Amino acid sequence: MISAILLIIITIFIPPLGVFFIAGCGADLLINICLTLLGYFPGHIHAFYLEYTYYHRKEEAARGVFDSRKAPGVYSDNVNTGGRGYGTM
């Protein structure tokens, strides 16, 4: 819970940094950097969408529900699996 709140606070100030913490260095980070440079709010929307997807999938995994479909617009395996590891479904 504390880590989620801290991640949200970091994302409010620097959206690409929040994306880096959950998705790593990849396509999602590059997309977020471009969106943040084009406008501060598009970068926020993308970052919060990735964080919502990550924590939603993480909560589902804790309940025993595993969604094998990829989230639309999310390229990181870590986000798509809710942090259960890269490529494991």
mmCIF file as gemmi writes it, N, C-alpha and C atoms, coordinates in Angstrom:
data_model
loop_
_atom_site.group_PDB
_atom_site.id
_atom_site.type_symbol
_atom_site.label_atom_id
_atom_site.label_alt_id
_atom_site.label_comp_id
_atom_site.label_asym_id
_atom_site.label_entity_id
_atom_site.label_seq_id
_atom_site.pdbx_PDB_ins_code
_atom_site.Cartn_x
_atom_site.Cartn_y
_atom_site.Cartn_z
_atom_site.occupancy
_atom_site.B_iso_or_equiv
_atom_site.pdbx_formal_charge
_atom_site.auth_seq_id
_atom_site.auth_asym_id
_atom_site.pdbx_PDB_model_num
ATOM 1 N N . MET Axp A 1 ? 0.827 -1.188 0 1 0 ? 1 A 1
ATOM 2 C CA . MET Axp A 1 ? 0 0 0 1 0 ? 1 A 1
ATOM 3 C C . MET Axp A 1 ? 0.869 1.249 0 1 0 ? 1 A 1
ATOM 4 N N . ILE Axp A 2 ? 1.891 1.251 0.834 1 0 ? 2 A 1
ATOM 5 C CA . ILE Axp A 2 ? 2.783 2.405 0.899 1 0 ? 2 A 1
ATOM 6 C C . ILE Axp A 2 ? 3.511 2.58 -0.424 1 0 ? 2 A 1
ATOM 7 N N . SER Axp A 3 ? 3.939 1.478 -1.041 1 0 ? 3 A 1
ATOM 8 C CA . SER Axp A 3 ? 4.659 1.577 -2.308 1 0 ? 3 A 1
ATOM 9 C C . SER Axp A 3 ? 3.747 2.123 -3.407 1 0 ? 3 A 1
ATOM 10 N N . ALA Axp A 4 ? 2.473 1.777 -3.394 1 0 ? 4 A 1
ATOM 11 C CA . ALA Axp A 4 ? 1.544 2.287 -4.4 1 0 ? 4 A 1
ATOM 12 C C . ALA Axp A 4 ? 1.343 3.785 -4.233 1 0 ? 4 A 1
ATOM 13 N N . ILE Axp A 5 ? 1.216 4.235 -3.014 1 0 ? 5 A 1
ATOM 14 C CA . ILE Axp A 5 ? 1.049 5.67 -2.757 1 0 ? 5 A 1
ATOM 15 C C . ILE Axp A 5 ? 2.306 6.426 -3.162 1 0 ? 5 A 1
ATOM 16 N N . LEU Axp A 6 ? 3.462 5.888 -2.83 1 0 ? 6 A 1
ATOM 17 C CA . LEU Axp A 6 ? 4.717 6.524 -3.203 1 0 ? 6 A 1
ATOM 18 C C . LEU Axp A 6 ? 4.864 6.566 -4.72 1 0 ? 6 A 1
ATOM 19 N N . LEU Axp A 7 ? 4.472 5.506 -5.399 1 0 ? 7 A 1
ATOM 20 C CA . LEU Axp A 7 ? 4.537 5.465 -6.854 1 0 ? 7 A 1
ATOM 21 C C . LEU Axp A 7 ? 3.608 6.503 -7.477 1 0 ? 7 A 1
ATOM 22 N N . ILE Axp A 8 ? 2.436 6.692 -6.92 1 0 ? 8 A 1
ATOM 23 C CA . ILE Axp A 8 ? 1.502 7.699 -7.426 1 0 ? 8 A 1
ATOM 24 C C . ILE Axp A 8 ? 2.067 9.095 -7.232 1 0 ? 8 A 1
ATOM 25 N N . ILE Axp A 9 ? 2.678 9.357 -6.093 1 0 ? 9 A 1
ATOM 26 C CA . ILE Axp A 9 ? 3.271 10.67 -5.842 1 0 ? 9 A 1
ATOM 27 C C . ILE Axp A 9 ? 4.408 10.936 -6.825 1 0 ? 9 A 1
ATOM 28 N N . ILE Axp A 10 ? 5.25 9.945 -7.065 1 0 ? 10 A 1
ATOM 29 C CA . ILE Axp A 10 ? 6.337 10.097 -8.038 1 0 ? 10 A 1
ATOM 30 C C . ILE Axp A 10 ? 5.774 10.348 -9.428 1 0 ? 10 A 1
ATOM 31 N N . THR Axp A 11 ? 4.715 9.636 -9.792 1 0 ? 11 A 1
ATOM 32 C CA . THR Axp A 11 ? 4.117 9.778 -11.116 1 0 ? 11 A 1
ATOM 33 C C . THR Axp A 11 ? 3.482 11.148 -11.3 1 0 ? 11 A 1
ATOM 34 N N . ILE Axp A 12 ? 2.96 11.73 -10.253 1 0 ? 12 A 1
ATOM 35 C CA . ILE Axp A 12 ? 2.374 13.066 -10.36 1 0 ? 12 A 1
ATOM 36 C C . ILE Axp A 12 ? 3.431 14.073 -10.8 1 0 ? 12 A 1
ATOM 37 N N . PHE Axp A 13 ? 4.629 13.955 -10.275 1 0 ? 13 A 1
ATOM 38 C CA . PHE Axp A 13 ? 5.675 14.918 -10.6 1 0 ? 13 A 1
ATOM 39 C C . PHE Axp A 13 ? 6.453 14.556 -11.861 1 0 ? 13 A 1
ATOM 40 N N . ILE Axp A 14 ? 6.792 13.284 -12.041 1 0 ? 14 A 1
ATOM 41 C CA . ILE Axp A 14 ? 7.584 12.842 -13.197 1 0 ? 14 A 1
ATOM 42 C C . ILE Axp A 14 ? 6.974 11.537 -13.727 1 0 ? 14 A 1
ATOM 43 N N . PRO Axp A 15 ? 6.03 11.631 -14.671 1 0 ? 15 A 1
ATOM 44 C CA . PRO Axp A 15 ? 5.347 10.429 -15.168 1 0 ? 15 A 1
ATOM 45 C C . PRO Axp A 15 ? 6.278 9.342 -15.724 1 0 ? 15 A 1
ATOM 46 N N . PRO Axp A 16 ? 7.314 9.677 -16.512 1 0 ? 16 A 1
ATOM 47 C CA . PRO Axp A 16 ? 8.168 8.591 -17.021 1 0 ? 16 A 1
ATOM 48 C C . PRO Axp A 16 ? 8.898 7.816 -15.922 1 0 ? 16 A 1
ATOM 49 N N . LEU Axp A 17 ? 9.188 8.445 -14.823 1 0 ? 17 A 1
ATOM 50 C CA . LEU Axp A 17 ? 9.861 7.75 -13.728 1 0 ? 17 A 1
ATOM 51 C C . LEU Axp A 17 ? 8.934 6.704 -13.103 1 0 ? 17 A 1
ATOM 52 N N . GLY Axp A 18 ? 7.663 7.04 -12.96 1 0 ? 18 A 1
ATOM 53 C CA . GLY Axp A 18 ? 6.701 6.061 -12.456 1 0 ? 18 A 1
ATOM 54 C C . GLY Axp A 18 ? 6.54 4.887 -13.395 1 0 ? 18 A 1
ATOM 55 N N . VAL Axp A 19 ? 6.544 5.157 -14.706 1 0 ? 19 A 1
ATOM 56 C CA . VAL Axp A 19 ? 6.449 4.084 -15.697 1 0 ? 19 A 1
ATOM 57 C C . VAL Axp A 19 ? 7.698 3.216 -15.647 1 0 ? 19 A 1
ATOM 58 N N . PHE Axp A 20 ? 8.858 3.825 -15.484 1 0 ? 20 A 1
ATOM 59 C CA . PHE Axp A 20 ? 10.1 3.069 -15.409 1 0 ? 20 A 1
ATOM 60 C C . PHE Axp A 20 ? 10.09 2.102 -14.227 1 0 ? 20 A 1
ATOM 61 N N . PHE Axp A 21 ? 9.54 2.521 -13.1 1 0 ? 21 A 1
ATOM 62 C CA . PHE Axp A 21 ? 9.522 1.668 -11.918 1 0 ? 21 A 1
ATOM 63 C C . PHE Axp A 21 ? 8.653 0.432 -12.094 1 0 ? 21 A 1
ATOM 64 N N . ILE Axp A 22 ? 7.566 0.519 -12.861 1 0 ? 22 A 1
ATOM 65 C CA . ILE Axp A 22 ? 6.703 -0.661 -13.012 1 0 ? 22 A 1
ATOM 66 C C . ILE Axp A 22 ? 6.94 -1.41 -14.312 1 0 ? 22 A 1
ATOM 67 N N . ALA Axp A 23 ? 7.368 -0.723 -15.378 1 0 ? 23 A 1
ATOM 68 C CA . ALA Axp A 23 ? 7.499 -1.375 -16.676 1 0 ? 23 A 1
ATOM 69 C C . ALA Axp A 23 ? 8.944 -1.597 -17.098 1 0 ? 23 A 1
ATOM 70 N N . GLY Axp A 24 ? 9.875 -0.932 -16.469 1 0 ? 24 A 1
ATOM 71 C CA . GLY Axp A 24 ? 11.265 -1.069 -16.868 1 0 ? 24 A 1
ATOM 72 C C . GLY Axp A 24 ? 11.574 -0.209 -18.082 1 0 ? 24 A 1
ATOM 73 N N . CYS Axp A 25 ? 12.71 -0.46 -18.681 1 0 ? 25 A 1
ATOM 74 C CA . CYS Axp A 25 ? 13.16 0.307 -19.833 1 0 ? 25 A 1
ATOM 75 C C . CYS Axp A 25 ? 12.724 -0.427 -21.099 1 0 ? 25 A 1
ATOM 76 N N . GLY Axp A 26 ? 11.695 0.096 -21.737 1 0 ? 26 A 1
ATOM 77 C CA . GLY Axp A 26 ? 11.171 -0.568 -22.93 1 0 ? 26 A 1
ATOM 78 C C . GLY Axp A 26 ? 10.256 0.361 -23.7 1 0 ? 26 A 1
ATOM 79 N N . ALA Axp A 27 ? 9.37 -0.236 -24.469 1 0 ? 27 A 1
ATOM 80 C CA . ALA Axp A 27 ? 8.474 0.522 -25.333 1 0 ? 27 A 1
ATOM 81 C C . ALA Axp A 27 ? 7.522 1.409 -24.531 1 0 ? 27 A 1
ATOM 82 N N . ASP Axp A 28 ? 7.03 0.919 -23.399 1 0 ? 28 A 1
ATOM 83 C CA . ASP Axp A 28 ? 6.112 1.726 -22.596 1 0 ? 28 A 1
ATOM 84 C C . ASP Axp A 28 ? 6.791 2.993 -22.078 1 0 ? 28 A 1
ATOM 85 N N . LEU Axp A 29 ? 8.044 2.884 -21.689 1 0 ? 29 A 1
ATOM 86 C CA . LEU Axp A 29 ? 8.779 4.05 -21.214 1 0 ? 29 A 1
ATOM 87 C C . LEU Axp A 29 ? 9.001 5.041 -22.348 1 0 ? 29 A 1
ATOM 88 N N . LEU Axp A 30 ? 9.372 4.567 -23.516 1 0 ? 30 A 1
ATOM 89 C CA . LEU Axp A 30 ? 9.588 5.45 -24.655 1 0 ? 30 A 1
ATOM 90 C C . LEU Axp A 30 ? 8.294 6.161 -25.048 1 0 ? 30 A 1
ATOM 91 N N . ILE Axp A 31 ? 7.196 5.438 -25.065 1 0 ? 31 A 1
ATOM 92 C CA . ILE Axp A 31 ? 5.898 6.04 -25.381 1 0 ? 31 A 1
ATOM 93 C C . ILE Axp A 31 ? 5.553 7.104 -24.356 1 0 ? 31 A 1
ATOM 94 N N . ASN Axp A 32 ? 5.797 6.814 -23.086 1 0 ? 32 A 1
ATOM 95 C CA . ASN Axp A 32 ? 5.459 7.773 -22.047 1 0 ? 32 A 1
ATOM 96 C C . ASN Axp A 32 ? 6.338 9.018 -22.117 1 0 ? 32 A 1
ATOM 97 N N . ILE Axp A 33 ? 7.604 8.854 -22.428 1 0 ? 33 A 1
ATOM 98 C CA . ILE Axp A 33 ? 8.476 10.025 -22.575 1 0 ? 33 A 1
ATOM 99 C C . ILE Axp A 33 ? 7.989 10.905 -23.714 1 0 ? 33 A 1
ATOM 100 N N . CYS Axp A 34 ? 7.629 10.295 -24.841 1 0 ? 34 A 1
ATOM 101 C CA . CYS Axp A 34 ? 7.115 11.068 -25.977 1 0 ? 34 A 1
ATOM 102 C C . CYS Axp A 34 ? 5.805 11.772 -25.627 1 0 ? 34 A 1
ATOM 103 N N . LEU Axp A 35 ? 4.91 11.075 -24.953 1 0 ? 35 A 1
ATOM 104 C CA . LEU Axp A 35 ? 3.64 11.691 -24.566 1 0 ? 35 A 1
ATOM 105 C C . LEU Axp A 35 ? 3.85 12.829 -23.571 1 0 ? 35 A 1
ATOM 106 N N . THR Axp A 36 ? 4.793 12.669 -22.655 1 0 ? 36 A 1
ATOM 107 C CA . THR Axp A 36 ? 5.066 13.718 -21.676 1 0 ? 36 A 1
ATOM 108 C C . THR Axp A 36 ? 5.683 14.938 -22.357 1 0 ? 36 A 1
ATOM 109 N N . LEU Axp A 37 ? 6.52 14.715 -23.356 1 0 ? 37 A 1
ATOM 110 C CA . LEU Axp A 37 ? 7.099 15.839 -24.088 1 0 ? 37 A 1
ATOM 111 C C . LEU Axp A 37 ? 6.055 16.557 -24.943 1 0 ? 37 A 1
ATOM 112 N N . LEU Axp A 38 ? 5.103 15.801 -25.492 1 0 ? 38 A 1
ATOM 113 C CA . LEU Axp A 38 ? 4.043 16.413 -26.289 1 0 ? 38 A 1
ATOM 114 C C . LEU Axp A 38 ? 3.05 17.183 -25.42 1 0 ? 38 A 1
ATOM 115 N N . GLY Axp A 39 ? 2.84 16.723 -24.237 1 0 ? 39 A 1
ATOM 116 C CA . GLY Axp A 39 ? 1.932 17.389 -23.306 1 0 ? 39 A 1
ATOM 117 C C . GLY Axp A 39 ? 1.996 16.684 -21.976 1 0 ? 39 A 1
ATOM 118 N N . TYR Axp A 40 ? 1.956 17.451 -20.93 1 0 ? 40 A 1
ATOM 119 C CA . TYR Axp A 40 ? 2.126 16.861 -19.608 1 0 ? 40 A 1
ATOM 120 C C . TYR Axp A 40 ? 0.967 15.938 -19.239 1 0 ? 40 A 1
ATOM 121 N N . PHE Axp A 41 ? -0.259 16.285 -19.627 1 0 ? 41 A 1
ATOM 122 C CA . PHE Axp A 41 ? -1.411 15.464 -19.266 1 0 ? 41 A 1
ATOM 123 C C . PHE Axp A 41 ? -1.478 14.132 -20.008 1 0 ? 41 A 1
ATOM 124 N N . PRO Axp A 42 ? -1.151 14.064 -21.303 1 0 ? 42 A 1
ATOM 125 C CA . PRO Axp A 42 ? -1.133 12.745 -21.946 1 0 ? 42 A 1
ATOM 126 C C . PRO Axp A 42 ? -0.138 11.785 -21.288 1 0 ? 42 A 1
ATOM 127 N N . GLY Axp A 43 ? 0.989 12.303 -20.838 1 0 ? 43 A 1
ATOM 128 C CA . GLY Axp A 43 ? 1.959 11.475 -20.129 1 0 ? 43 A 1
ATOM 129 C C . GLY Axp A 43 ? 1.393 10.952 -18.823 1 0 ? 43 A 1
ATOM 130 N N . HIS Axp A 44 ? 0.626 11.794 -18.127 1 0 ? 44 A 1
ATOM 131 C CA . HIS Axp A 44 ? -0.012 11.362 -16.885 1 0 ? 44 A 1
ATOM 132 C C . HIS Axp A 44 ? -1.057 10.288 -17.138 1 0 ? 44 A 1
ATOM 133 N N . ILE Axp A 45 ? -1.876 10.505 -18.15 1 0 ? 45 A 1
ATOM 134 C CA . ILE Axp A 45 ? -2.936 9.537 -18.442 1 0 ? 45 A 1
ATOM 135 C C . ILE Axp A 45 ? -2.33 8.17 -18.764 1 0 ? 45 A 1
ATOM 136 N N . HIS Axp A 46 ? -1.295 8.145 -19.575 1 0 ? 46 A 1
ATOM 137 C CA . HIS Axp A 46 ? -0.651 6.885 -19.931 1 0 ? 46 A 1
ATOM 138 C C . HIS Axp A 46 ? -0.011 6.23 -18.714 1 0 ? 46 A 1
ATOM 139 N N . ALA Axp A 47 ? 0.676 7.022 -17.896 1 0 ? 47 A 1
ATOM 140 C CA . ALA Axp A 47 ? 1.344 6.472 -16.714 1 0 ? 47 A 1
ATOM 141 C C . ALA Axp A 47 ? 0.334 5.897 -15.729 1 0 ? 47 A 1
ATOM 142 N N . PHE Axp A 48 ? -0.745 6.619 -15.478 1 0 ? 48 A 1
ATOM 143 C CA . PHE Axp A 48 ? -1.738 6.115 -14.531 1 0 ? 48 A 1
ATOM 144 C C . PHE Axp A 48 ? -2.485 4.905 -15.089 1 0 ? 48 A 1
ATOM 145 N N . TYR Axp A 49 ? -2.659 4.835 -16.405 1 0 ? 49 A 1
ATOM 146 C CA . TYR Axp A 49 ? -3.268 3.652 -17.016 1 0 ? 49 A 1
ATOM 147 C C . TYR Axp A 49 ? -2.377 2.426 -16.8 1 0 ? 49 A 1
ATOM 148 N N . LEU Axp A 50 ? -1.082 2.583 -17.002 1 0 ? 50 A 1
ATOM 149 C CA . LEU Axp A 50 ? -0.162 1.471 -16.784 1 0 ? 50 A 1
ATOM 150 C C . LEU Axp A 50 ? -0.158 1.04 -15.32 1 0 ? 50 A 1
ATOM 151 N N . GLU Axp A 51 ? -0.165 2.008 -14.418 1 0 ? 51 A 1
ATOM 152 C CA . GLU Axp A 51 ? -0.168 1.669 -12.994 1 0 ? 51 A 1
ATOM 153 C C . GLU Axp A 51 ? -1.47 0.985 -12.591 1 0 ? 51 A 1
ATOM 154 N N . TYR Axp A 52 ? -2.592 1.468 -13.116 1 0 ? 52 A 1
ATOM 155 C CA . TYR Axp A 52 ? -3.871 0.824 -12.813 1 0 ? 52 A 1
ATOM 156 C C . TYR Axp A 52 ? -3.866 -0.623 -13.309 1 0 ? 52 A 1
ATOM 157 N N . THR Axp A 53 ? -3.401 -0.827 -14.534 1 0 ? 53 A 1
ATOM 158 C CA . THR Axp A 53 ? -3.355 -2.173 -15.098 1 0 ? 53 A 1
ATOM 159 C C . THR Axp A 53 ? -2.46 -3.074 -14.265 1 0 ? 53 A 1
ATOM 160 N N . TYR Axp A 54 ? -1.298 -2.568 -13.873 1 0 ? 54 A 1
ATOM 161 C CA . TYR Axp A 54 ? -0.35 -3.346 -13.078 1 0 ? 54 A 1
ATOM 162 C C . TYR Axp A 54 ? -0.965 -3.769 -11.749 1 0 ? 54 A 1
ATOM 163 N N . TYR Axp A 55 ? -1.532 -2.833 -10.996 1 0 ? 55 A 1
ATOM 164 C CA . TYR Axp A 55 ? -2.083 -3.169 -9.682 1 0 ? 55 A 1
ATOM 165 C C . TYR Axp A 55 ? -3.375 -3.977 -9.784 1 0 ? 55 A 1
ATOM 166 N N . HIS Axp A 56 ? -4.159 -3.757 -10.841 1 0 ? 56 A 1
ATOM 167 C CA . HIS Axp A 56 ? -5.372 -4.551 -11.037 1 0 ? 56 A 1
ATOM 168 C C . HIS Axp A 56 ? -5.014 -6.019 -11.298 1 0 ? 56 A 1
ATOM 169 N N . ARG Axp A 57 ? -4.031 -6.242 -12.166 1 0 ? 57 A 1
ATOM 170 C CA . ARG Axp A 57 ? -3.607 -7.615 -12.454 1 0 ? 57 A 1
ATOM 171 C C . ARG Axp A 57 ? -2.939 -8.253 -11.239 1 0 ? 57 A 1
ATOM 172 N N . LYS Axp A 58 ? -2.245 -7.45 -10.455 1 0 ? 58 A 1
ATOM 173 C CA . LYS Axp A 58 ? -1.598 -7.969 -9.249 1 0 ? 58 A 1
ATOM 174 C C . LYS Axp A 58 ? -2.644 -8.416 -8.222 1 0 ? 58 A 1
ATOM 175 N N . GLU Axp A 59 ? -3.713 -7.633 -8.062 1 0 ? 59 A 1
ATOM 176 C CA . GLU Axp A 59 ? -4.786 -8.011 -7.141 1 0 ? 59 A 1
ATOM 177 C C . GLU Axp A 59 ? -5.533 -9.242 -7.635 1 0 ? 59 A 1
ATOM 178 N N . GLU Axp A 60 ? -5.753 -9.33 -8.945 1 0 ? 60 A 1
ATOM 179 C CA . GLU Axp A 60 ? -6.416 -10.515 -9.492 1 0 ? 60 A 1
ATOM 180 C C . GLU Axp A 60 ? -5.58 -11.768 -9.256 1 0 ? 60 A 1
ATOM 181 N N . ALA Axp A 61 ? -4.277 -11.653 -9.426 1 0 ? 61 A 1
ATOM 182 C CA . ALA Axp A 61 ? -3.39 -12.802 -9.209 1 0 ? 61 A 1
ATOM 183 C C . ALA Axp A 61 ? -3.423 -13.234 -7.749 1 0 ? 61 A 1
ATOM 184 N N . ALA Axp A 62 ? -3.545 -12.294 -6.826 1 0 ? 62 A 1
ATOM 185 C CA . ALA Axp A 62 ? -3.624 -12.639 -5.41 1 0 ? 62 A 1
ATOM 186 C C . ALA Axp A 62 ? -4.91 -13.403 -5.091 1 0 ? 62 A 1
ATOM 187 N N . ARG Axp A 63 ? -5.976 -13.129 -5.867 1 0 ? 63 A 1
ATOM 188 C CA . ARG Axp A 63 ? -7.24 -13.848 -5.68 1 0 ? 63 A 1
ATOM 189 C C . ARG Axp A 63 ? -7.287 -15.159 -6.443 1 0 ? 63 A 1
ATOM 190 N N . GLY Axp A 64 ? -6.267 -15.401 -7.281 1 0 ? 64 A 1
ATOM 191 C CA . GLY Axp A 64 ? -6.226 -16.646 -8.035 1 0 ? 64 A 1
ATOM 192 C C . GLY Axp A 64 ? -6.81 -16.553 -9.424 1 0 ? 64 A 1
ATOM 193 N N . VAL Axp A 65 ? -7.099 -15.353 -9.883 1 0 ? 65 A 1
ATOM 194 C CA . VAL Axp A 65 ? -7.64 -15.142 -11.22 1 0 ? 65 A 1
ATOM 195 C C . VAL Axp A 65 ? -6.493 -14.683 -12.115 1 0 ? 65 A 1
ATOM 196 N N . PHE Axp A 66 ? -6.189 -15.446 -13.16 1 0 ? 66 A 1
ATOM 197 C CA . PHE Axp A 66 ? -5.092 -15.109 -14.055 1 0 ? 66 A 1
ATOM 198 C C . PHE Axp A 66 ? -5.646 -14.813 -15.439 1 0 ? 66 A 1
ATOM 199 N N . ASP Axp A 67 ? -5.538 -13.568 -15.866 1 0 ? 67 A 1
ATOM 200 C CA . ASP Axp A 67 ? -5.999 -13.148 -17.188 1 0 ? 67 A 1
ATOM 201 C C . ASP Axp A 67 ? -4.823 -13.252 -18.149 1 0 ? 67 A 1
ATOM 202 N N . SER Axp A 68 ? -4.915 -14.123 -19.125 1 0 ? 68 A 1
ATOM 203 C CA . SER Axp A 68 ? -3.803 -14.35 -20.047 1 0 ? 68 A 1
ATOM 204 C C . SER Axp A 68 ? -3.805 -13.371 -21.218 1 0 ? 68 A 1
ATOM 205 N N . ARG Axp A 69 ? -4.858 -12.584 -21.356 1 0 ? 69 A 1
ATOM 206 C CA . ARG Axp A 69 ? -4.899 -11.605 -22.441 1 0 ? 69 A 1
ATOM 207 C C . ARG Axp A 69 ? -4.047 -10.397 -22.089 1 0 ? 69 A 1
ATOM 208 N N . LYS Axp A 70 ? -3.43 -9.808 -23.111 1 0 ? 70 A 1
ATOM 209 C CA . LYS Axp A 70 ? -2.641 -8.605 -22.897 1 0 ? 70 A 1
ATOM 210 C C . LYS Axp A 70 ? -3.573 -7.406 -22.833 1 0 ? 70 A 1
ATOM 211 N N . ALA Axp A 71 ? -3.23 -6.468 -21.982 1 0 ? 71 A 1
ATOM 212 C CA . ALA Axp A 71 ? -4.008 -5.237 -21.881 1 0 ? 71 A 1
ATOM 213 C C . ALA Axp A 71 ? -3.761 -4.395 -23.127 1 0 ? 71 A 1
ATOM 214 N N . PRO Axp A 72 ? -4.77 -3.712 -23.629 1 0 ? 72 A 1
ATOM 215 C CA . PRO Axp A 72 ? -4.582 -2.903 -24.832 1 0 ? 72 A 1
ATOM 216 C C . PRO Axp A 72 ? -3.589 -1.766 -24.582 1 0 ? 72 A 1
ATOM 217 N N . GLY Axp A 73 ? -2.616 -1.637 -25.459 1 0 ? 73 A 1
ATOM 218 C CA . GLY Axp A 73 ? -1.657 -0.547 -25.369 1 0 ? 73 A 1
ATOM 219 C C . GLY Axp A 73 ? -0.555 -0.742 -24.351 1 0 ? 73 A 1
ATOM 220 N N . VAL Axp A 74 ? -0.45 -1.923 -23.774 1 0 ? 74 A 1
ATOM 221 C CA . VAL Axp A 74 ? 0.594 -2.203 -22.787 1 0 ? 74 A 1
ATOM 222 C C . VAL Axp A 74 ? 1.559 -3.209 -23.398 1 0 ? 74 A 1
ATOM 223 N N . TYR Axp A 75 ? 2.844 -2.846 -23.439 1 0 ? 75 A 1
ATOM 224 C CA . TYR Axp A 75 ? 3.835 -3.692 -24.083 1 0 ? 75 A 1
ATOM 225 C C . TYR Axp A 75 ? 4.752 -4.403 -23.096 1 0 ? 75 A 1
ATOM 226 N N . SER Axp A 76 ? 4.715 -4.034 -21.843 1 0 ? 76 A 1
ATOM 227 C CA . SER Axp A 76 ? 5.572 -4.634 -20.831 1 0 ? 76 A 1
ATOM 228 C C . SER Axp A 76 ? 4.947 -5.913 -20.285 1 0 ? 76 A 1
ATOM 229 N N . ASP Axp A 77 ? 5.731 -6.979 -20.266 1 0 ? 77 A 1
ATOM 230 C CA . ASP Axp A 77 ? 5.244 -8.234 -19.686 1 0 ? 77 A 1
ATOM 231 C C . ASP Axp A 77 ? 5.044 -8.104 -18.177 1 0 ? 77 A 1
ATOM 232 N N . ASN Axp A 78 ? 5.851 -7.287 -17.53 1 0 ? 78 A 1
ATOM 233 C CA . ASN Axp A 78 ? 5.72 -7.094 -16.092 1 0 ? 78 A 1
ATOM 234 C C . ASN Axp A 78 ? 4.367 -6.471 -15.748 1 0 ? 78 A 1
ATOM 235 N N . VAL Axp A 79 ? 3.929 -5.509 -16.531 1 0 ? 79 A 1
ATOM 236 C CA . VAL Axp A 79 ? 2.632 -4.878 -16.288 1 0 ? 79 A 1
ATOM 237 C C . VAL Axp A 79 ? 1.505 -5.841 -16.641 1 0 ? 79 A 1
ATOM 238 N N . ASN Axp A 80 ? 1.621 -6.532 -17.758 1 0 ? 80 A 1
ATOM 239 C CA . ASN Axp A 80 ? 0.569 -7.455 -18.199 1 0 ? 80 A 1
ATOM 240 C C . ASN Axp A 80 ? 0.371 -8.624 -17.241 1 0 ? 80 A 1
ATOM 241 N N . THR Axp A 81 ? 1.411 -9.033 -16.541 1 0 ? 81 A 1
ATOM 242 C CA . THR Axp A 81 ? 1.286 -10.161 -15.619 1 0 ? 81 A 1
ATOM 243 C C . THR Axp A 81 ? 1.106 -9.723 -14.173 1 0 ? 81 A 1
ATOM 244 N N . GLY Axp A 82 ? 1.089 -8.424 -13.915 1 0 ? 82 A 1
ATOM 245 C CA . GLY Axp A 82 ? 0.931 -7.958 -12.546 1 0 ? 82 A 1
ATOM 246 C C . GLY Axp A 82 ? 2.146 -8.209 -11.681 1 0 ? 82 A 1
ATOM 247 N N . GLY Axp A 83 ? 3.305 -8.231 -12.284 1 0 ? 83 A 1
ATOM 248 C CA . GLY Axp A 83 ? 4.537 -8.415 -11.536 1 0 ? 83 A 1
ATOM 249 C C . GLY Axp A 83 ? 4.863 -9.848 -11.204 1 0 ? 83 A 1
ATOM 250 N N . ARG Axp A 84 ? 4.182 -10.799 -11.85 1 0 ? 84 A 1
ATOM 251 C CA . ARG Axp A 84 ? 4.444 -12.215 -11.562 1 0 ? 84 A 1
ATOM 252 C C . ARG Axp A 84 ? 5.635 -12.743 -12.313 1 0 ? 84 A 1
ATOM 253 N N . GLY Axp A 85 ? 6.348 -11.899 -13.012 1 0 ? 85 A 1
ATOM 254 C CA . GLY Axp A 85 ? 7.522 -12.336 -13.755 1 0 ? 85 A 1
ATOM 255 C C . GLY Axp A 85 ? 7.348 -12.086 -15.225 1 0 ? 85 A 1
ATOM 256 N N . TYR Axp A 86 ? 8.421 -12.016 -15.901 1 0 ? 86 A 1
ATOM 257 C CA . TYR Axp A 86 ? 8.378 -11.725 -17.33 1 0 ? 86 A 1
ATOM 258 C C . TYR Axp A 86 ? 8.016 -12.975 -18.115 1 0 ? 86 A 1
ATOM 259 N N . GLY Axp A 87 ? 6.948 -12.865 -18.891 1 0 ? 87 A 1
ATOM 260 C CA . GLY Axp A 87 ? 6.561 -13.937 -19.794 1 0 ? 87 A 1
ATOM 261 C C . GLY Axp A 87 ? 5.801 -15.088 -19.156 1 0 ? 87 A 1
ATOM 262 N N . THR Axp A 88 ? 5.559 -15.063 -17.866 1 0 ? 88 A 1
ATOM 263 C CA . THR Axp A 88 ? 4.815 -16.156 -17.238 1 0 ? 88 A 1
ATOM 264 C C . THR Axp A 88 ? 3.347 -15.791 -17.192 1 0 ? 88 A 1
ATOM 265 N N . MET Axp A 89 ? 2.533 -16.723 -17.6 1 0 ? 89 A 1
ATOM 266 C CA . MET Axp A 89 ? 1.093 -16.463 -17.591 1 0 ? 89 A 1
ATOM 267 C C . MET Axp A 89 ? 0.403 -17.512 -16.777 1 0 ? 89 A 1
